[in-house]
Amino acid sequence: MPPGIIVAMAIDNGLNLTSDPSAICSILDAIVAAEPVIGTTLGTLVNVLADDAESTPHPTAHPTAWCAHLDLEGPAASRPVAARSGDRTHVVVFGEWPASALPALAAALRELPQLRGIVGEPPVVERLDELIGRSGVRVDERLFRLDELTPPQVPGSAQRAGATERELLIAWYEAFGVDAGLPGFDAAALSDLMLRTGSVWIWRDEGGRPVSMAGRRPLTHGSARIGPVYTPDAARGHGYGSAVTAAATTEILQQGAIPVLFTDLANPTSNAIYQRLGYRPVASRLNLTY
């Protein structure tokens, strides 16, 4: 077994650690099944780890996958877990973490190789950040869900992106990473992942030019998340972002699932756009990038 891989280990205060992707998927999938909307990011981790398992013959542990959890008792929807699919992703902190367990979790996070950041409920993430003692870039976010779509009237049409649009997607994802202030954002890896496991919608204007995109994740227990949504500077102000988001949303609704997405609270424009489509707020989230 490669050095540094923890298949399973219990440490002080009842905190359990594992880097076994099968074990992590099992732990997280039970939570997502109980809370598919609130647990949307955990569902993404499950999908990514499952994709890794399919592409790696007979994996026993992924070297950078990681999960910390307390004893898995009580309702799945409130089970305290913290997990990542690899060192390119933030650690998602979920569930009802008792204050007494946070110092042990922070200590485990400090020792985690290449800790990119943490994301979760603001009070918990703020406390962990204090205990970890690093300086991070803060983004306050909000989770939205939609039950009934109000589609915008925008000239043009939606098209599902394919392999021929890969270079365009990489360029747009790179620009999105810059706009969002995401250091180390791997646009090529995300483009390939979305084309392989999810889908990306492109909006074309009346002249057929690609002017906006919206990615969407696979369905996980009856919910699917939209994002990123990106429109180049020169094409903004025409409703293209709304239109392509509506296209991705329609696909999810047609599959009988609940569309969800995250917004940056510092961007009032996008928050207003999504609410006009019919999205309503569900929960607040704090994203810290180190």
Residue frames relative to the residue before (quaternion, step in Angstrom):
aa qw qx qy qz dx dy dz
M 1.0000 0.0000 0.0000 0.0000 0.00 0.00 0.00
P 0.5112 -0.6654 0.4335 0.3286 3.66 -0.78 0.91
P 0.5806 -0.5899 0.4227 0.3692 3.59 -1.10 0.68
G 0.7857 0.3566 -0.2536 0.4372 3.54 -1.14 0.68
I 0.5901 0.5661 -0.3811 0.4313 3.61 1.21 -0.20
I 0.1440 -0.7705 0.6179 0.0606 3.54 -0.86 1.02
V 0.2396 -0.7790 0.5585 0.1546 3.57 -0.37 1.16
A 0.7555 -0.2203 0.1387 0.6012 3.59 0.99 -0.81
M 0.1380 0.7861 -0.5892 0.1262 3.54 -0.92 0.91
A 0.2324 -0.7465 0.6063 0.1454 3.58 -1.05 0.77
I 0.0922 -0.7880 0.6074 0.0405 3.57 -0.96 0.90
D 0.7921 -0.3326 0.2105 0.4666 3.55 -1.32 -0.10
N 0.8308 0.2591 -0.1962 0.4518 3.54 -1.36 0.44
G 0.6493 -0.5729 0.3160 0.3879 3.58 1.11 0.64
L 0.4642 0.6775 -0.4540 0.3455 3.61 1.23 0.24
N 0.1495 -0.7890 0.5939 0.0499 3.55 -0.87 1.03
L 0.1530 -0.7914 0.5890 0.0581 3.57 -0.97 0.91
T 0.0867 0.7785 -0.6203 0.0393 3.54 -1.12 0.68
S 0.1438 -0.7602 0.6223 0.1190 3.55 -1.26 0.50
D 0.4001 0.6894 -0.4850 0.3597 3.56 1.25 0.46
P 0.3908 -0.7610 0.4551 0.2472 3.63 -0.40 1.14
S 0.6205 0.5370 -0.3565 0.4468 3.61 1.03 -0.64
A 0.6602 0.4944 -0.3040 0.4769 3.58 0.98 -0.86
I 0.6438 0.5195 -0.3253 0.4581 3.58 0.97 -0.86
C 0.6496 0.5164 -0.3215 0.4560 3.60 0.90 -0.89
S 0.6549 0.5218 -0.3148 0.4469 3.57 0.94 -0.85
I 0.6590 0.5095 -0.3017 0.4639 3.57 0.95 -0.92
L 0.7309 0.4436 -0.2468 0.4562 3.56 0.79 -1.04
D 0.6410 0.5535 -0.3437 0.4057 3.58 0.94 -0.82
A 0.6182 0.5400 -0.3504 0.4510 3.60 1.05 -0.68
I 0.6500 0.5080 -0.3112 0.4718 3.58 1.06 -0.75
V 0.6718 0.4983 -0.3010 0.4580 3.58 0.89 -0.95
A 0.6119 0.5508 -0.3518 0.4454 3.59 1.04 -0.70
A 0.6978 0.4541 -0.2681 0.4847 3.58 1.07 -0.73
E 0.8019 0.1101 -0.0245 0.5867 3.59 1.09 -0.75
P 0.0686 -0.8587 0.5059 0.0444 3.63 0.44 1.14
V 0.6559 0.4945 -0.3257 0.4682 3.61 1.11 -0.53
I 0.7167 0.4203 -0.2528 0.4958 3.60 0.67 -1.09
G 0.7345 0.4280 -0.2301 0.4737 3.58 1.06 -0.73
T 0.2505 0.8277 -0.4826 0.1385 3.59 1.21 0.34
T 0.6811 0.4768 -0.3138 0.4586 3.63 0.91 -0.78
L 0.6003 0.5284 -0.3658 0.4760 3.58 1.11 -0.54
G 0.6158 0.5467 -0.3393 0.4548 3.56 1.07 -0.70
T 0.6262 0.5279 -0.3328 0.4674 3.57 1.07 -0.73
L 0.6308 0.5276 -0.3348 0.4599 3.59 0.99 -0.79
V 0.6369 0.5231 -0.3274 0.4620 3.58 0.96 -0.84
N 0.6689 0.5051 -0.3032 0.4534 3.59 0.90 -0.92
V 0.6610 0.5027 -0.3102 0.4628 3.59 0.96 -0.85
L 0.6720 0.4853 -0.3048 0.4690 3.59 0.89 -0.88
A 0.6338 0.5144 -0.3346 0.4708 3.58 1.02 -0.71
D 0.6307 0.5208 -0.3258 0.4741 3.58 1.06 -0.76
D 0.6306 0.5216 -0.3284 0.4717 3.60 1.00 -0.81
A 0.6571 0.5241 -0.3160 0.4402 3.57 0.95 -0.90
E 0.6560 0.5149 -0.3120 0.4552 3.58 1.04 -0.78
S 0.7288 0.4307 -0.2390 0.4757 3.58 1.07 -0.73
T 0.7118 0.3750 -0.2407 0.5428 3.62 1.27 -0.20
P 0.3791 -0.7527 0.4800 0.2437 3.63 -0.46 1.12
H 0.8811 -0.0485 0.0122 0.4704 3.53 -0.98 0.99
P 0.1324 0.8165 -0.5548 0.0894 3.63 0.72 0.94
T 0.2342 -0.7548 0.5920 0.1577 3.60 -1.07 0.70
A 0.7775 -0.0995 0.0585 0.6182 3.57 1.15 -0.57
H 0.3391 -0.7023 0.5838 0.2257 3.55 -1.08 0.72
P 0.5135 -0.7106 0.3713 0.3058 3.61 -0.65 1.02
T 0.7959 0.2728 -0.1710 0.5127 3.62 1.08 -0.47
A 0.4432 0.6295 -0.4949 0.4029 3.60 1.22 0.22
W 0.0300 0.8118 -0.5773 0.0821 3.58 -1.03 0.75
C 0.0434 0.7847 -0.6172 0.0393 3.54 -1.11 0.73
A 0.0901 -0.7508 0.6528 0.0455 3.55 -1.10 0.85
H 0.1144 0.7965 -0.5872 0.0878 3.56 -0.93 0.80
L 0.4322 -0.6332 0.5655 0.3040 3.49 -1.32 0.34
D 0.7352 -0.3664 0.2743 0.4999 3.61 -1.20 -0.04
L 0.3788 -0.7606 0.4915 0.1906 3.55 -0.78 1.07
E 0.3129 0.7213 -0.5449 0.2913 3.52 0.36 1.30
G 0.7152 0.4285 -0.3179 0.4516 3.56 -1.24 0.32
P 0.7577 -0.3755 0.2597 0.4663 3.58 -1.30 -0.05
A 0.5317 -0.6557 0.4354 0.3128 3.58 -0.90 0.94
A 0.6295 0.5892 -0.3365 0.3786 3.59 1.01 -0.82
S 0.7719 0.3292 -0.1905 0.5095 3.62 1.12 -0.48
R 0.3774 0.7500 -0.4781 0.2579 3.60 1.23 0.15
P 0.3754 -0.7463 0.5009 0.2263 3.61 -0.78 0.96
V 0.1392 0.7650 -0.6142 0.1347 3.54 -0.69 1.18
A 0.0750 -0.7329 0.6699 0.0919 3.53 -1.36 0.35
A 0.1111 0.8289 -0.5298 0.1410 3.60 -0.63 1.05
R 0.0438 -0.7472 0.6595 0.0705 3.49 -1.37 0.38
S 0.4678 -0.6728 0.4946 0.2898 3.57 -1.20 0.49
G 0.7878 -0.1388 0.1047 0.5909 3.58 1.21 -0.41
D 0.6881 -0.5218 0.3210 0.3889 3.55 -1.28 0.15
R 0.5786 0.5554 -0.3962 0.4470 3.60 1.25 0.18
T 0.7121 0.4291 -0.2381 0.5020 3.57 1.28 -0.19
H 0.5586 -0.5758 0.4808 0.3539 3.53 -1.30 0.42
V 0.4720 -0.6056 0.5438 0.3388 3.52 -1.31 0.30
V 0.2554 -0.7605 0.5829 0.1292 3.58 -0.75 1.09
V 0.1422 -0.7822 0.6044 0.0521 3.57 -0.71 1.12
F 0.0245 0.8296 -0.5472 0.1084 3.55 -0.57 1.19
G 0.7607 0.4189 -0.2862 0.4048 3.53 -1.23 0.53
E 0.6351 -0.5476 0.4071 0.3621 3.51 -1.37 -0.01
W 0.0710 -0.8173 0.5717 -0.0148 3.55 0.05 1.37
P 0.3527 -0.7173 0.5491 0.2440 3.63 -0.73 0.95
A 0.6018 -0.5920 0.3931 0.3646 3.57 -1.03 0.77
S 0.6391 0.5612 -0.3292 0.4101 3.58 1.03 -0.74
A 0.6867 0.4824 -0.2821 0.4649 3.61 1.20 -0.49
L 0.5351 0.6722 -0.3992 0.3200 3.59 1.18 -0.37
P 0.6172 0.5305 -0.3836 0.4365 3.69 0.91 -0.60
A 0.6590 0.4910 -0.3193 0.4720 3.61 0.95 -0.77
L 0.6420 0.5080 -0.3271 0.4720 3.59 1.00 -0.76
A 0.6473 0.5165 -0.3192 0.4608 3.60 0.96 -0.84
A 0.6383 0.5210 -0.3276 0.4623 3.58 1.00 -0.79
A 0.6524 0.5000 -0.3133 0.4756 3.59 1.00 -0.80
L 0.6489 0.5112 -0.3171 0.4659 3.58 1.02 -0.77
R 0.6233 0.5467 -0.3450 0.4400 3.60 0.99 -0.77
E 0.7156 0.4449 -0.2430 0.4806 3.57 1.05 -0.76
L 0.5085 0.6630 -0.4178 0.3569 3.57 1.26 -0.18
P 0.4300 -0.7030 0.4920 0.2809 3.64 -0.70 0.97
Q 0.8595 0.0454 -0.0518 0.5065 3.55 -1.04 0.88
L 0.1067 0.7867 -0.5914 0.1416 3.56 0.65 1.13
R 0.2448 -0.8108 0.5197 0.1122 3.56 -0.35 1.28
G 0.7448 -0.2991 0.2256 0.5522 3.57 1.06 -0.72
I 0.2947 -0.7238 0.5870 0.2114 3.54 -1.35 -0.02
V 0.0647 -0.7941 0.6044 -0.0006 3.53 -1.14 0.69
G 0.3516 0.7203 -0.5402 0.2566 3.56 -1.01 0.84
E 0.7707 -0.2877 0.2346 0.5179 3.57 -1.22 -0.45
P 0.5953 -0.6392 0.3467 0.3418 3.61 -0.79 1.00
P 0.6840 0.4823 -0.3415 0.4276 3.68 0.68 -0.85
V 0.6697 0.4965 -0.3036 0.4613 3.59 0.96 -0.84
V 0.6735 0.4871 -0.2997 0.4683 3.59 0.89 -0.92
E 0.6329 0.5287 -0.3382 0.4533 3.61 0.96 -0.77
R 0.6689 0.4892 -0.3033 0.4705 3.59 0.95 -0.84
L 0.6420 0.5133 -0.3213 0.4703 3.58 0.98 -0.80
D 0.6314 0.5381 -0.3286 0.4514 3.55 1.01 -0.81
E 0.6301 0.5220 -0.3283 0.4719 3.58 1.00 -0.78
L 0.7018 0.4758 -0.2666 0.4583 3.56 0.90 -0.95
I 0.6473 0.5075 -0.3204 0.4698 3.59 1.05 -0.74
G 0.2699 -0.8241 0.4628 0.1839 3.58 1.11 -0.71
R 0.5250 0.6002 -0.4435 0.4092 3.59 1.04 0.69
S 0.4337 -0.6654 0.5383 0.2817 3.54 -1.29 0.36
G 0.0059 -0.8310 0.5548 -0.0400 3.56 -0.60 1.13
V 0.4919 -0.6132 0.5257 0.3252 3.54 -1.36 0.29
R 0.2456 -0.8101 0.5236 0.0959 3.57 -0.61 1.18
V 0.0118 0.7538 -0.6569 0.0112 3.55 -1.06 0.89
D 0.2153 -0.7678 0.5928 0.1131 3.57 -0.68 1.11
E 0.0795 -0.8247 0.5592 -0.0268 3.54 -0.72 1.15
R 0.1782 -0.7563 0.6124 0.1458 3.52 -1.33 0.18
L 0.3394 -0.7226 0.5707 0.1920 3.54 -1.04 0.87
F 0.0975 -0.7842 0.6125 0.0201 3.57 -0.96 0.99
R 0.1162 -0.7522 0.6398 0.1063 3.53 -1.29 0.47
L 0.2143 -0.7694 0.5882 0.1273 3.57 -1.24 0.44
D 0.1700 -0.7833 0.5920 0.0843 3.54 -1.05 0.87
E 0.7909 0.0616 -0.0314 0.6080 3.59 1.13 -0.61
L 0.3145 -0.7897 0.5079 0.1395 3.55 -0.66 1.17
T 0.1587 -0.7202 0.6664 0.1094 3.53 -1.18 0.78
P 0.1989 -0.8364 0.4957 0.1233 3.62 0.07 1.22
P 0.4153 -0.6970 0.5208 0.2655 3.61 -1.03 0.74
Q 0.3866 -0.6871 0.5594 0.2561 3.54 -1.25 0.42
V 0.1675 0.7899 -0.5568 0.1951 3.58 -0.11 1.32
P 0.4535 -0.6835 0.4898 0.2954 3.63 -0.79 0.92
G 0.6115 0.5288 -0.4185 0.4138 3.56 -1.02 0.85
S 0.2949 -0.7480 0.5666 0.1800 3.54 -1.29 -0.24
A 0.4356 -0.6884 0.5245 0.2474 3.53 -1.29 0.53
Q 0.0443 -0.7786 0.6260 -0.0008 3.55 -1.16 0.71
R 0.4211 -0.6796 0.5339 0.2754 3.56 -0.99 0.82
A 0.4151 -0.7168 0.5040 0.2448 3.59 -0.83 0.98
G 0.1330 -0.7777 0.6105 0.0685 3.52 -1.18 0.68
A 0.7893 -0.3283 0.2229 0.4685 3.54 -1.29 -0.18
T 0.6269 0.5570 -0.3465 0.4204 3.60 1.08 -0.64
E 0.6857 0.4526 -0.2841 0.4943 3.60 1.22 -0.37
R 0.3365 0.7862 -0.4805 0.1945 3.63 1.24 0.05
E 0.6873 0.4800 -0.3046 0.4521 3.61 0.78 -0.92
L 0.6202 0.5262 -0.3399 0.4722 3.59 1.04 -0.71
L 0.6599 0.5091 -0.3105 0.4571 3.58 0.92 -0.90
I 0.6337 0.5257 -0.3387 0.4554 3.59 0.94 -0.83
A 0.6617 0.5029 -0.3114 0.4608 3.59 0.89 -0.90
W 0.6859 0.4748 -0.2894 0.4695 3.59 0.93 -0.85
Y 0.6438 0.5031 -0.3329 0.4707 3.58 1.00 -0.74
E 0.6092 0.5380 -0.3496 0.4661 3.59 1.06 -0.69
A 0.6682 0.4879 -0.2965 0.4770 3.58 0.93 -0.90
F 0.6170 0.5367 -0.3407 0.4639 3.58 1.04 -0.73
G 0.6506 0.5286 -0.3157 0.4445 3.58 0.94 -0.88
V 0.6432 0.5085 -0.3134 0.4790 3.57 1.04 -0.79
D 0.6716 0.5035 -0.2977 0.4548 3.58 0.87 -0.97
A 0.7235 0.4428 -0.2394 0.4724 3.57 1.01 -0.86
G 0.4162 -0.7268 0.4592 0.2960 3.58 1.27 -0.10
L 0.3908 0.7212 -0.4754 0.3182 3.57 0.99 0.88
P 0.2322 -0.7926 0.5471 0.1363 3.62 -0.20 1.20
G 0.8236 0.2241 -0.1719 0.4918 3.55 -1.02 0.81
F 0.3280 0.7619 -0.4990 0.2510 3.58 1.23 0.33
D 0.2300 -0.7934 0.5548 0.0991 3.60 -0.64 1.16
A 0.2103 -0.8315 0.5040 0.1021 3.56 0.10 1.32
A 0.6516 0.5173 -0.3323 0.4442 3.60 0.96 -0.78
A 0.6628 0.5027 -0.3130 0.4583 3.59 0.91 -0.88
L 0.6663 0.4928 -0.3105 0.4656 3.59 0.95 -0.86
S 0.6266 0.5359 -0.3403 0.4521 3.59 0.98 -0.81
D 0.6811 0.4840 -0.2921 0.4653 3.57 0.88 -0.94
L 0.6412 0.5246 -0.3273 0.4544 3.58 0.98 -0.82
M 0.6814 0.4878 -0.2980 0.4571 3.58 0.88 -0.92
L 0.6607 0.4956 -0.3168 0.4664 3.58 0.98 -0.76
R 0.7052 0.4765 -0.2583 0.4570 3.57 1.11 -0.71
T 0.8314 0.2459 -0.0911 0.4899 3.59 0.82 -0.95
G 0.7682 0.2628 -0.1652 0.5600 3.59 1.16 -0.42
S 0.3959 -0.6761 0.5138 0.3496 3.53 -0.80 -1.00
V 0.1949 -0.7489 0.6216 0.1216 3.53 -1.26 0.48
W 0.2053 -0.7657 0.6010 0.1020 3.53 -0.93 1.00
I 0.1613 -0.7641 0.6201 0.0745 3.55 -1.07 0.86
W 0.2440 -0.7416 0.6039 0.1605 3.55 -1.00 0.84
R 0.1374 -0.7742 0.6148 0.0615 3.55 -0.94 0.99
D 0.4435 -0.6937 0.4972 0.2736 3.55 -0.94 0.87
E 0.7513 -0.4055 0.2610 0.4507 3.58 -1.27 0.03
G 0.6721 0.4758 -0.2964 0.4839 3.58 1.21 -0.43
G 0.5770 -0.6196 0.3627 0.3894 3.58 1.28 0.02
R 0.5001 0.6597 -0.4300 0.3601 3.60 1.26 0.05
P 0.4374 -0.6699 0.5196 0.2998 3.63 -0.99 0.78
V 0.0421 -0.8472 0.5286 -0.0308 3.59 -0.66 1.09
S 0.8073 0.0397 -0.0232 0.5883 3.63 1.19 -0.21
M 0.1183 -0.7922 0.5938 0.0764 3.59 -1.22 0.43
A 0.0551 -0.7550 0.6511 0.0550 3.53 -1.32 0.45
G 0.2396 -0.7585 0.5903 0.1375 3.55 -0.78 1.03
R 0.0579 -0.7734 0.6267 0.0757 3.54 -1.26 0.32
R 0.4314 -0.7041 0.5146 0.2311 3.52 -1.11 0.82
P 0.6283 -0.5298 0.3924 0.4129 3.60 -1.22 0.29
L 0.5981 -0.5403 0.4437 0.3917 3.56 -1.25 0.38
T 0.0048 0.7751 -0.6315 0.0206 3.53 -1.01 0.88
H 0.8296 -0.1751 0.0649 0.5262 3.57 -0.40 1.27
G 0.7781 -0.4092 0.1896 0.4372 3.56 0.85 1.03
S 0.7182 0.3326 -0.2644 0.5510 3.58 1.18 0.40
A 0.0340 -0.7820 0.6219 0.0250 3.57 -1.22 0.53
R 0.3152 -0.7775 0.5232 0.1495 3.55 -0.95 0.94
I 0.3076 -0.7295 0.5892 0.1615 3.52 -1.11 0.87
G 0.5573 0.5977 -0.4636 0.3426 3.54 -1.08 0.76
P 0.5340 -0.1795 -0.8253 -0.0384 1.48 -2.18 1.19
V 0.2764 -0.6852 0.6416 0.2061 3.50 -1.40 0.35
Y 0.0681 0.8191 -0.5628 0.0876 3.59 -0.74 1.01
T 0.0357 -0.7522 0.6579 0.0072 3.52 -1.13 0.87
P 0.4573 -0.6821 0.4876 0.2965 3.63 -0.76 0.94
D 0.6812 -0.5217 0.3303 0.3933 3.57 -1.15 0.68
A 0.7024 0.5019 -0.2821 0.4185 3.57 0.82 -1.01
A 0.7268 0.4193 -0.2412 0.4876 3.61 1.18 -0.43
R 0.4909 0.6862 -0.4290 0.3228 3.60 1.21 0.02
G 0.7240 0.4487 -0.3203 0.4147 3.53 -1.25 0.47
H 0.6572 0.5078 -0.3078 0.4641 3.58 1.27 0.13
G 0.5749 -0.6182 0.3690 0.3889 3.60 1.24 0.03
Y 0.3917 0.7498 -0.4706 0.2508 3.59 1.26 0.11
G 0.6304 0.5361 -0.3385 0.4479 3.59 1.00 -0.77
S 0.6348 0.5154 -0.3209 0.4780 3.57 1.03 -0.79
A 0.6773 0.5161 -0.2972 0.4320 3.56 0.89 -0.96
V 0.7039 0.4481 -0.2864 0.4708 3.59 0.86 -0.88
T 0.5989 0.5341 -0.3606 0.4754 3.60 1.14 -0.55
A 0.6375 0.5213 -0.3210 0.4678 3.57 1.01 -0.80
A 0.6320 0.5328 -0.3373 0.4505 3.60 1.03 -0.73
A 0.6703 0.4774 -0.2941 0.4861 3.58 0.94 -0.90
T 0.6308 0.5371 -0.3208 0.4590 3.57 1.06 -0.79
T 0.6376 0.5415 -0.3221 0.4433 3.58 0.95 -0.89
E 0.6415 0.5294 -0.3278 0.4481 3.57 0.95 -0.87
I 0.6620 0.4999 -0.3086 0.4654 3.60 0.94 -0.86
L 0.6519 0.5147 -0.3112 0.4618 3.59 0.95 -0.88
Q 0.6520 0.5216 -0.3141 0.4518 3.58 0.98 -0.82
Q 0.6669 0.4684 -0.2928 0.5002 3.57 1.22 -0.44
G 0.5373 -0.6675 0.3772 0.3513 3.56 1.30 0.21
A 0.5637 0.6104 -0.3651 0.4200 3.57 1.23 0.44
I 0.5113 -0.6296 0.4980 0.3069 3.55 -1.37 0.21
P 0.2784 -0.7494 0.5717 0.1848 3.63 -0.70 1.00
V 0.0139 -0.7758 0.6308 0.0003 3.57 -1.06 0.81
L 0.0251 0.7832 -0.6212 -0.0054 3.55 -1.28 0.36
F 0.3619 -0.6940 0.5763 0.2353 3.52 -1.35 0.34
T 0.1245 -0.7675 0.6215 0.0958 3.55 -1.19 0.61
D 0.4441 -0.6306 0.5659 0.2914 3.51 -1.32 0.48
L 0.4045 -0.7465 0.4702 0.2410 3.60 -0.54 1.12
A 0.6084 0.5556 -0.3547 0.4420 3.61 1.22 -0.33
N 0.6759 0.4438 -0.2793 0.5178 3.59 1.30 -0.13
P 0.1775 -0.8303 0.5173 0.1071 3.63 0.13 1.21
T 0.5814 0.5988 -0.3784 0.4004 3.60 1.11 -0.58
S 0.7068 0.4454 -0.2769 0.4748 3.58 0.77 -1.01
N 0.6170 0.5462 -0.3526 0.4434 3.59 1.02 -0.71
A 0.6697 0.4907 -0.2954 0.4728 3.59 0.98 -0.85
I 0.6293 0.5498 -0.3330 0.4368 3.59 1.00 -0.85
Y 0.7013 0.4723 -0.2836 0.4524 3.57 0.79 -0.99
Q 0.6522 0.5052 -0.3282 0.4601 3.57 1.00 -0.70
R 0.6129 0.5282 -0.3570 0.4667 3.60 1.09 -0.57
L 0.6343 0.5197 -0.3323 0.4661 3.60 1.13 -0.55
G 0.6296 -0.5427 0.3338 0.4446 3.57 1.22 -0.43
Y 0.4697 0.6672 -0.4518 0.3609 3.58 1.25 0.08
R 0.1057 -0.7932 0.5982 0.0438 3.56 -1.03 0.82
P 0.5548 -0.6533 0.3972 0.3280 3.60 -0.99 0.78
V 0.2091 -0.7844 0.5777 0.0853 3.53 -1.14 0.80
A 0.8009 -0.1312 0.1529 0.5638 3.58 0.79 -1.02
S 0.4203 -0.6710 0.5513 0.2630 3.54 -1.29 0.48
R 0.0662 -0.7885 0.6114 0.0128 3.54 -1.19 0.61
L 0.2185 -0.7552 0.6048 0.1268 3.55 -1.14 0.72
N 0.1347 -0.7810 0.6091 0.0306 3.53 -0.86 1.09
L 0.0393 -0.7932 0.6074 -0.0155 3.59 -0.64 1.15
T 0.1111 -0.7892 0.6030 0.0349 3.56 -0.79 1.08
Y 0.2480 -0.7832 0.5577 0.1188 3.58 -0.83 1.03
